[in-house]
């Protein structure tokens, strides 16, 4: 069977063989559940969809025939239980394989999927249930998670139906048991491609998380993500390291991968262990791999086994900028070049180092041809080549697939990020003469010191090269004389002592490798950096700590 991405898209290339144009062609009633999952199952029922394992040695393989059948049964059960088109259902399923057929079930019946991470606390869950008007919650069987969900649901007074899987828990019904006698094929329930399909809560680095909504066109936008950036293969096996509660799951663990004919590798673990991750890559012969920069840094610093990547043909990363030093170390050990990309919860991939291109270390790559990308100043005027501007998507001529439909019940946020037909990402970059984009940082994170504008990533990229530094974050600290001082918050490698002598050594290290005004005048050693559930450093928390001192 030819991968369905070929049916729904058309690609053009320039004279150098690089991705130049990409358009989508799909029916008005496109539905990923019927038009992708069931379509593949009808043609190749035994084609592998998911290879799952956990850190305890358990494993399971699910075919497209399995996903089609289980999603139909789950959808039928939910319909009989009163869940209808437009109802919101929240899934907190960690990396359980049940997530995949339940997500597809919700797509089939027109209910809105609301993924969430199992790390949420009671107040987080309560907020989400109320804000999104959640009708039902399905969570993993972990006792502490069930306790948090049950307490949060009781506090809301809205009485959402609670389900779990694998084990019986007080106050929860076992959806994986209750659905077993349902029909194995669900008759198509009509929808429009413009209907809402998916809602994500942003990771919340500032303020309460916003509700980002996507429609049924969103999965198609991820063809570029999977085929031209992650370079997944038909009948291959792709592993993206992500919890199902993160938008990165949609990027790398279901939509684009299945549209391109690749199975997804799901490795369930509680705490990342580089050695165990490499064992999974080697055992299951993973062909393409994508992980957040944080994990590449940990792997590079703690040792990479070349043989673990013997079957891997392509690696990629997104979520934060990745220091060039880490890319160099990884390439030296594996022969693989980490291909960077950039996007948000609100989008599919916006900018990437695509197949057929010549990657430039330290660059995010070039714009996805689905989007018309611009760099603008504070007045929304395009900036010259080489100058820093905010990354925006121009929607004045067309609304691209893969871009969110807006922020649910939040007119202020919609007005802030959508201005005069431009979608503002809040991230800054500059573009070179050849069209490659280089990340600078969040617009709010840029430090102004003694008249200079300093991007945190510029300093972090130098510091991470020092052998004593495991992770670091750069923030600005208010100063009467200079406006702001550059401060480095650093996690040292195991066995390294954070002395005053080391602080001076690190300051000199930065001065010798970049403009002297960028060096950190203040340095603090910490055990860990505050991060969102998706692994991004929370610069706002670090800045707030300074205000309290």
C-alpha positions as CSV (number, residue, x, y, z in Angstrom):
1,X,0.0,0.0,0.0
2,X,1.3,3.4,-0.9
3,X,1.5,5.7,2.2
4,X,-1.6,7.8,2.5
5,X,0.5,11.0,2.7
6,X,0.9,10.6,-1.1
7,X,-2.9,10.6,-1.5
8,X,-3.4,13.8,0.5
9,X,-0.4,15.9,-0.5
10,X,1.7,17.2,-3.4
11,X,5.3,18.2,-3.1
12,X,7.6,20.2,-5.3
13,X,11.4,20.6,-5.1
14,X,13.8,23.2,-6.3
15,X,16.8,22.7,-8.6
16,X,18.9,21.6,-5.7
17,X,16.4,18.9,-4.8
18,X,15.3,20.7,-1.6
19,X,11.7,21.0,-0.4
20,X,10.2,24.0,-2.1
21,X,6.4,23.6,-2.1
22,X,3.8,21.5,-0.3
23,X,0.1,21.5,-0.7
24,X,-2.7,19.4,0.7
25,X,-5.7,17.9,-1.0
26,X,-8.4,16.3,1.2
27,X,-12.2,15.9,1.4
28,X,-14.3,18.4,3.4
29,X,-15.2,15.6,5.8
30,X,-11.7,14.3,6.4
31,X,-11.4,12.3,9.6
32,X,-8.1,10.7,10.7
33,X,-10.0,7.8,12.3
34,X,-11.8,6.7,9.2
35,X,-9.6,8.0,6.4
36,X,-6.3,6.9,7.8
37,X,-6.6,4.3,10.5
38,X,-9.5,2.3,9.0
39,X,-8.2,2.8,5.5
40,X,-4.9,1.3,6.3
41,X,-6.6,-1.5,8.3
42,X,-8.8,-2.4,5.3
43,X,-5.8,-2.6,3.0
44,X,-3.2,-4.1,5.4
45,X,-4.8,-5.2,8.6
46,X,-1.5,-6.8,9.8
47,X,0.6,-3.8,9.3
48,X,2.4,-2.8,12.5
49,X,1.1,0.5,14.0
50,X,2.6,0.4,17.5
51,X,5.5,-1.4,19.1
52,X,5.1,-0.8,22.9
53,X,7.4,-1.8,25.7
54,X,8.1,-0.6,29.2
55,X,11.1,-0.5,31.5
56,X,10.0,-3.7,33.2
57,X,10.3,-5.8,30.1
58,X,6.6,-6.0,29.2
59,X,5.9,-5.5,25.5
60,X,3.0,-5.5,23.0
61,X,2.6,-5.0,19.3
62,X,-0.6,-3.5,17.9
63,X,-1.5,-3.6,14.2
64,X,-3.7,-1.2,12.3
65,X,-6.3,-3.9,12.3
66,X,-6.1,-3.8,16.1
67,X,-6.3,0.0,16.4
68,X,-9.2,0.1,14.0
69,X,-11.1,-2.6,15.9
70,X,-10.4,-1.2,19.4
71,X,-11.1,2.4,18.5
72,X,-14.5,1.3,17.0
73,X,-15.3,-0.6,20.1
74,X,-14.3,2.3,22.4
75,X,-16.2,4.8,20.2
76,X,-19.3,2.7,20.3
77,X,-19.1,2.3,24.1
78,X,-18.6,6.1,24.6
79,X,-21.6,6.8,22.4
80,X,-23.8,4.5,24.4
81,X,-22.5,6.2,27.5
82,X,-23.7,9.6,26.3
83,X,-20.5,11.1,24.9
84,X,-21.4,13.0,21.7
85,X,-19.9,15.2,19.1
86,X,-18.2,18.3,20.6
87,X,-18.0,16.8,24.1
88,X,-14.5,17.1,25.7
89,X,-12.8,14.0,27.0
90,X,-9.5,14.3,28.9
91,X,-6.9,11.5,28.6
92,X,-4.1,11.1,31.2
93,X,-2.6,7.9,30.1
94,X,1.1,8.4,30.4
95,X,2.7,6.2,27.6
96,X,0.0,3.5,27.8
97,X,-0.8,1.9,24.4
98,X,-4.5,2.4,25.3
99,X,-4.0,6.1,24.5
100,X,-3.8,5.5,20.8
101,X,-7.0,3.6,20.2
102,X,-8.9,5.9,22.6
103,X,-7.7,9.0,20.8
104,X,-8.8,7.5,17.5
105,X,-12.1,6.6,19.0
106,X,-12.7,10.2,20.1
107,X,-11.8,11.4,16.6
108,X,-14.3,8.9,15.0
109,X,-17.3,10.0,17.2
110,X,-16.5,13.7,17.0
111,X,-15.7,14.2,20.6
112,X,-12.8,16.6,21.4
113,X,-9.6,14.9,22.6
114,X,-7.9,16.8,25.5
115,X,-4.6,15.2,26.3
116,X,-2.9,15.9,29.7
117,X,0.2,14.8,31.5
118,X,0.0,12.4,34.5
119,X,2.3,14.8,36.4
120,X,-0.6,17.3,37.0
121,X,-1.5,18.0,40.6
122,X,-5.1,18.2,42.0
123,X,-5.4,22.0,41.3
124,X,-4.1,21.5,37.8
125,X,-6.6,18.8,37.0
126,X,-9.5,20.8,38.6
127,X,-8.6,23.8,36.5
128,X,-8.6,21.8,33.3
129,X,-11.9,20.0,34.0
130,X,-13.7,23.3,34.7
131,X,-12.0,25.4,32.0
132,X,-12.6,22.9,29.2
133,X,-15.9,21.6,30.5
134,X,-14.7,18.0,30.5
135,X,-17.4,15.4,30.3
136,X,-15.2,12.4,30.9
137,X,-11.7,11.6,32.1
138,X,-9.7,8.5,31.3
139,X,-6.5,8.0,33.3
140,X,-3.8,5.4,33.9
141,X,-4.3,3.0,36.7
142,X,-1.6,4.4,38.9
143,X,-3.1,4.8,42.4
144,X,-1.7,8.3,43.1
145,X,-3.0,9.6,39.8
146,X,-6.4,8.1,40.3
147,X,-6.6,9.7,43.7
148,X,-5.7,13.1,42.3
149,X,-8.2,12.8,39.5
150,X,-11.0,11.7,41.8
151,X,-10.3,14.5,44.3
152,X,-10.1,17.1,41.5
153,X,-13.3,15.9,39.9
154,X,-15.1,16.1,43.3
155,X,-14.0,19.7,43.8
156,X,-15.4,20.8,40.5
157,X,-18.9,19.8,41.2
158,X,-19.4,19.1,37.5
159,X,-19.4,15.3,37.9
160,X,-17.3,14.1,34.9
161,X,-17.4,10.4,34.3
162,X,-14.2,8.7,35.4
163,X,-12.6,5.8,33.6
164,X,-9.3,3.9,34.0
165,X,-7.6,1.0,32.4
166,X,-5.8,-2.2,33.4
167,X,-6.9,-2.2,37.0
168,X,-10.0,-1.6,39.0
169,X,-10.0,1.6,41.1
170,X,-12.6,3.1,43.4
171,X,-14.8,5.6,41.7
172,X,-13.6,4.6,38.2
173,X,-15.0,2.3,35.6
174,X,-12.7,0.0,33.5
175,X,-13.2,1.3,30.0
176,X,-11.0,-1.4,28.5
177,X,-13.3,-4.1,29.9
178,X,-16.6,-2.4,29.3
179,X,-15.9,-1.9,25.6
180,X,-15.0,-5.5,24.8
181,X,-18.5,-6.6,23.6
182,X,-19.0,-3.6,21.4
183,X,-19.1,-3.9,17.6
184,X,-15.7,-4.1,15.9
185,X,-16.6,-1.7,13.2
186,X,-18.1,1.7,13.8
187,X,-20.3,3.2,11.0
188,X,-18.9,6.5,9.9
189,X,-20.2,9.6,11.8
190,X,-20.0,12.6,9.6
191,X,-17.9,15.6,10.5
192,X,-16.4,18.6,8.7
193,X,-12.6,19.1,8.5
194,X,-13.2,22.5,10.2
195,X,-14.8,20.9,13.3
196,X,-12.7,21.0,16.5
197,X,-10.8,17.7,17.1
198,X,-8.1,18.4,19.6
199,X,-7.5,20.7,22.5
200,X,-4.1,21.2,24.2
201,X,-3.4,23.2,27.4
202,X,-0.1,25.1,26.8
203,X,2.7,24.2,29.1
204,X,2.1,27.3,31.1
205,X,5.6,28.9,31.4
206,X,3.7,32.1,32.3
207,X,0.2,32.4,33.8
208,X,-2.5,29.9,33.6
209,X,-2.3,27.5,30.7
210,X,-4.3,28.5,27.6
211,X,-6.5,26.1,25.7
212,X,-5.2,25.7,22.1
213,X,-7.7,24.2,19.7
214,X,-7.1,22.3,16.5
215,X,-9.4,21.0,13.8
216,X,-9.5,17.8,11.8
217,X,-7.0,19.3,9.3
218,X,-4.3,19.3,11.9
219,X,-3.1,15.7,11.4
220,X,-2.5,16.4,7.7
221,X,-0.2,19.3,8.6
222,X,2.1,16.9,10.3
223,X,2.9,15.1,7.0
224,X,5.7,17.7,6.6
225,X,6.8,17.1,10.3
226,X,7.1,13.4,9.8
227,X,8.1,12.9,6.2
228,X,10.5,15.8,5.5
229,X,11.9,16.6,9.0
230,X,11.8,13.3,10.9
231,X,12.2,11.4,7.7
232,X,10.1,8.5,8.8
233,X,9.9,5.5,6.5
234,X,7.1,3.4,5.2
235,X,7.2,0.2,7.3
236,X,9.9,1.8,9.5
237,X,9.8,2.3,13.3
238,X,9.9,5.8,14.7
239,X,10.6,6.8,18.3
240,X,9.8,10.2,19.6
241,X,10.4,10.6,23.3
242,X,7.2,12.2,24.6
243,X,4.5,11.6,27.1
244,X,1.0,11.5,25.6
245,X,0.1,14.6,27.5
246,X,2.5,16.7,25.4
247,X,1.8,18.2,22.0
248,X,5.1,16.5,21.0
249,X,3.1,13.2,21.0
250,X,1.0,14.6,18.2
251,X,4.1,15.7,16.4
252,X,5.9,12.3,16.6
253,X,3.8,9.4,17.8
254,X,0.7,9.2,15.7
255,X,-0.6,11.5,12.9
256,X,2.2,12.2,10.5
257,X,3.9,8.9,11.2
258,X,0.9,6.8,10.4
259,X,0.1,8.9,7.3
260,X,3.6,8.1,6.1
261,X,3.2,4.4,6.8
262,X,5.6,4.2,9.7
263,X,4.9,2.4,13.0
264,X,5.6,4.2,16.2
265,X,7.8,2.9,19.0
266,X,6.4,3.6,22.4
267,X,8.8,3.2,25.4
268,X,7.1,3.7,28.7
269,X,9.3,4.8,31.6
270,X,9.1,6.8,34.8
271,X,12.5,8.5,34.6
272,X,14.7,9.0,31.6
273,X,17.7,6.7,31.6
274,X,20.0,7.2,28.6
275,X,21.4,3.7,28.8
276,X,18.0,2.0,28.8
277,X,16.8,4.3,26.0
278,X,19.7,3.1,23.9
279,X,18.9,-0.5,24.7
280,X,15.4,0.0,23.3
281,X,16.8,1.6,20.1
282,X,19.0,-1.4,19.6
283,X,16.6,-4.1,20.5
284,X,13.7,-3.0,18.4
285,X,15.8,-1.7,15.5
286,X,14.3,1.8,15.5
287,X,14.9,3.6,12.2
288,X,14.2,7.2,13.1
289,X,14.5,9.0,16.4
290,X,13.4,12.4,17.8
291,X,14.0,13.7,21.3
292,X,14.0,17.0,23.2
293,X,17.4,18.8,23.4
294,X,17.5,18.1,27.2
295,X,17.8,14.3,26.4
296,X,20.4,14.7,23.8
297,X,22.5,16.8,26.2
298,X,22.2,14.0,28.8
299,X,23.1,11.4,26.3
300,X,26.1,13.3,25.0
301,X,27.4,14.1,28.5
302,X,26.9,10.5,29.8
303,X,28.2,8.5,26.9
304,X,26.7,7.3,23.6
305,X,27.0,3.7,22.3
306,X,27.4,3.8,18.6
307,X,26.0,0.3,18.2
308,X,22.7,1.4,19.8
309,X,22.2,3.7,16.8
310,X,23.2,1.2,14.2
311,X,19.6,0.9,12.8
312,X,18.8,4.6,13.2
313,X,19.0,6.5,9.9
314,X,17.8,9.9,11.0
315,X,17.6,11.9,14.2
316,X,15.9,15.2,15.0
317,X,15.0,17.6,17.8
318,X,12.7,20.4,18.8
319,X,11.3,22.1,21.8
320,X,14.3,24.3,22.6
321,X,17.4,25.3,20.7
322,X,20.2,22.8,20.9
323,X,23.8,23.9,21.4
324,X,26.1,23.2,18.4
325,X,28.6,21.5,20.7
326,X,26.1,18.8,21.6
327,X,25.4,18.3,17.9
328,X,29.1,17.9,17.2
329,X,29.6,15.4,20.0
330,X,26.6,13.3,18.9
331,X,27.8,13.3,15.3
332,X,31.3,12.2,16.4
333,X,29.9,9.2,18.3
334,X,27.2,8.1,15.9
335,X,27.8,9.6,12.5
336,X,24.3,11.1,12.7
337,X,23.5,14.8,12.3
338,X,20.8,16.0,14.7
339,X,18.3,17.9,12.5
340,X,16.8,20.8,14.4
341,X,13.2,22.1,14.0
342,X,11.0,24.7,15.5
343,X,7.2,24.8,16.2
344,X,4.7,25.2,19.0
345,X,1.7,23.6,20.7
346,X,-0.3,26.0,18.4
347,X,1.3,24.6,15.2
348,X,2.9,21.8,13.4
349,X,6.5,22.2,12.4
350,X,7.1,25.9,11.4
351,X,10.8,25.8,10.5
352,X,13.1,22.7,10.0
353,X,16.2,21.2,8.5
354,X,14.4,19.1,5.9
355,X,15.3,16.0,3.9
356,X,17.5,16.9,0.9
357,X,18.7,20.1,2.5
358,X,22.2,20.9,3.7
359,X,21.8,21.3,7.4
360,X,23.7,24.1,9.2
361,X,24.7,23.4,12.7
362,X,23.0,25.8,15.1
363,X,20.3,26.6,12.6
364,X,16.6,25.7,12.9
365,X,16.5,25.3,9.2
366,X,14.1,26.9,6.7
367,X,10.4,27.6,6.8
368,X,7.9,24.8,6.2
369,X,6.3,25.6,2.8
370,X,2.8,25.2,4.4
371,X,3.4,28.4,6.3
372,X,4.3,31.9,5.1
373,X,6.9,32.8,7.8
374,X,8.2,36.3,8.5
375,X,10.5,38.0,11.0
376,X,9.1,41.3,12.2
377,X,9.9,44.1,14.6
378,X,7.6,45.5,17.3
379,X,5.6,47.4,14.7
380,X,5.1,44.2,12.6
381,X,7.5,45.4,9.9
382,X,9.8,42.9,8.3
383,X,13.4,43.1,9.6
384,X,16.5,43.0,7.3
385,X,18.6,39.9,6.8
386,X,20.8,39.2,9.8
387,X,18.7,41.2,12.3
388,X,16.6,39.7,15.1
389,X,12.9,39.7,14.7
390,X,9.8,37.8,16.1
391,X,8.8,34.7,14.1
392,X,5.2,35.2,12.8
393,X,3.0,33.3,10.4
394,X,1.2,35.4,7.8
395,X,-2.4,34.2,7.4
396,X,-3.7,37.1,5.3
397,X,-3.8,35.1,2.1
398,X,-4.8,31.7,3.6
399,X,-5.2,29.9,6.8
400,X,-2.7,27.1,6.7
401,X,-3.4,23.6,7.9
402,X,-1.6,22.8,11.1
403,X,-2.1,26.2,12.7
404,X,-4.4,26.3,15.6
405,X,-7.9,27.8,15.3
406,X,-7.4,30.0,18.4
407,X,-7.5,30.0,22.2
408,X,-10.7,28.7,23.7
409,X,-12.6,31.2,25.8
410,X,-9.7,33.6,25.9
411,X,-10.2,36.7,23.7
412,X,-7.3,38.5,25.3
413,X,-4.9,35.7,24.3
414,X,-6.3,35.6,20.8
415,X,-6.0,39.3,20.4
416,X,-2.4,39.2,21.8
417,X,-1.2,36.5,19.4
418,X,-3.3,37.3,16.3
419,X,-2.7,40.8,15.0
420,X,-3.7,42.1,11.6
421,X,-3.6,38.6,10.1
422,X,-0.2,37.7,11.6
423,X,0.1,34.9,14.2
424,X,2.8,35.9,16.7
425,X,4.8,33.0,18.1
426,X,6.6,35.1,20.8
427,X,9.9,33.6,19.7
428,X,12.8,35.5,18.1
429,X,15.3,34.6,15.5
430,X,17.4,36.0,12.7
431,X,17.8,34.8,9.1
432,X,21.0,34.6,7.1
433,X,21.4,35.4,3.4
434,X,20.7,31.8,2.4
435,X,17.3,31.7,4.2
436,X,18.4,29.7,7.3
437,X,16.9,30.7,10.6
438,X,18.8,30.9,13.9
439,X,17.0,30.9,17.2
440,X,17.5,33.7,19.7
441,X,14.9,33.1,22.4
442,X,11.5,34.1,23.7
443,X,10.8,37.7,23.1
444,X,10.3,38.1,26.9
445,X,13.6,36.4,27.7
446,X,16.0,38.8,25.8
447,X,18.2,40.5,28.2
448,X,19.0,44.3,27.8
449,X,22.3,45.1,29.6
450,X,24.2,48.3,29.3
451,X,22.5,49.0,26.0
452,X,23.2,45.6,24.5
453,X,20.5,43.0,23.7
454,X,21.6,39.5,24.7
455,X,19.8,36.3,23.8
456,X,20.1,33.7,26.6
457,X,20.8,31.0,24.1
458,X,23.9,32.8,22.9
459,X,25.5,32.5,26.3
460,X,24.1,29.0,27.1
461,X,25.7,27.7,23.9
462,X,29.1,28.7,25.1
463,X,28.7,27.6,28.7
464,X,27.5,24.1,27.7
465,X,30.8,23.5,26.0
466,X,32.6,23.6,29.4
467,X,33.2,20.0,30.7
468,X,31.9,20.9,34.1
469,X,28.5,22.1,32.9
470,X,25.6,19.6,32.5
471,X,22.7,22.1,32.0
472,X,22.4,25.9,32.3
473,X,20.0,28.8,31.9
474,X,20.7,32.4,31.4
475,X,18.4,35.1,32.9
476,X,18.6,38.9,33.4
477,X,18.8,40.2,37.0
478,X,17.8,43.9,37.5
479,X,20.7,46.3,38.2
480,X,20.5,50.0,38.7
481,X,23.7,50.7,36.8
482,X,23.4,48.4,33.8
483,X,19.7,47.8,33.6
484,X,20.2,44.1,33.9
485,X,23.1,41.8,34.8
486,X,23.5,38.5,33.0
487,X,23.2,35.6,35.4
488,X,23.9,31.9,34.8
489,X,22.0,29.2,36.7
490,X,24.0,26.0,36.3
491,X,23.7,22.3,37.0
492,X,27.1,20.8,37.2
493,X,28.1,17.3,36.1
494,X,28.2,14.7,38.9
495,X,31.4,14.9,41.0
496,X,32.1,18.5,40.2
497,X,32.2,21.0,43.1
498,X,30.7,24.4,42.7
499,X,33.5,26.7,43.9
500,X,34.2,30.4,43.5
501,X,37.3,29.4,41.5
502,X,35.0,27.5,39.1
503,X,32.8,30.5,38.8
504,X,35.7,32.6,37.7
505,X,36.9,29.9,35.3
506,X,33.4,29.8,33.7
507,X,33.3,33.6,33.3
508,X,36.7,33.6,31.6
509,X,35.6,30.7,29.4
510,X,32.6,32.7,28.1
511,X,34.7,35.9,27.7
512,X,37.2,34.1,25.5
513,X,34.5,32.6,23.2
514,X,32.0,35.3,22.6
515,X,31.6,39.1,23.0
516,X,32.8,40.1,26.5
517,X,29.7,42.0,27.4
518,X,27.7,38.7,27.3
519,X,29.6,36.9,30.0
520,X,27.6,36.1,33.2
521,X,28.5,38.5,36.0
522,X,26.5,36.3,38.4
523,X,26.6,32.5,38.6
524,X,24.5,30.2,40.8
525,X,25.0,26.4,41.0
526,X,21.8,24.4,41.5
527,X,20.8,20.8,41.7
528,X,18.2,21.1,38.9
529,X,16.5,23.6,36.7
530,X,12.7,24.2,36.9
531,X,11.0,22.8,33.8
532,X,7.6,22.4,32.3
533,X,6.2,18.9,32.0
534,X,7.4,18.9,28.4
535,X,11.0,19.5,29.5
536,X,11.4,23.2,28.7
537,X,13.2,25.4,31.1
538,X,10.9,27.8,33.0
539,X,12.8,31.0,32.8
540,X,10.0,32.9,34.4
541,X,10.4,30.8,37.6
542,X,14.1,31.6,37.7
543,X,13.3,35.3,37.3
544,X,10.6,35.3,39.9
545,X,13.1,33.7,42.4
546,X,15.4,36.7,41.8
547,X,12.6,39.1,42.6
548,X,12.0,37.4,46.0
549,X,15.6,37.6,47.0
